[in-house]
């Protein structure tokens, strides 16, 4: 009887509409602008004990200020002069009054607390693009829209493998010189 009634008097407005997925809605790591940068200087943030302020060279005159929460976790002298891997198309954010224009990517474990910046492969150049193997087609977004939470969705699947290699959904993060690595933390997320 219910079947007969539902056919005779269909419910209007409760039908699910098919959502068209545009190319802009597709979650792809190729939309991230991840690059190799050289940390030229490191100093403690004047207004926050847990923050460091780094000056990072991305080549071609592109020098950016990066604020990271690594004070007391990663020694300043370990960061000074080293190559790092940075997400460069996040919306700039003020952190205790200083604008940060990129984010240093690190392997991170909560208990016991440990953080290690990712290492680009030997021979990587300042400014070199980092890509996910198999997802190297397409251009990165000029700036990620924070409302779409693209970084947060992709970050959920960024990890360090048991072989200490950076990966997204099992695909290697790499430059033209090889795979990004972590020195000692395996099986942890990349943040």
NORTA-V179691 format. One record per helix or strand. SS is the DSSP state (@ for helix, = for strand). FROM is the first residue (numbers start at 0). TO is the last residue. If there is no record, write none. Layout:
SS,FROM,TO
SS,FROM,TO
//
This chain:
@,1,7
@,22,24
@,28,30
=,33,43
=,51,56
=,62,67
@,75,78
=,82,86
=,92,94
=,97,99
=,102,103
=,105,108
=,113,116
=,118,118
=,128,131
@,149,154
=,157,159
=,164,167
=,170,174
=,177,178
=,180,180
=,188,189
//
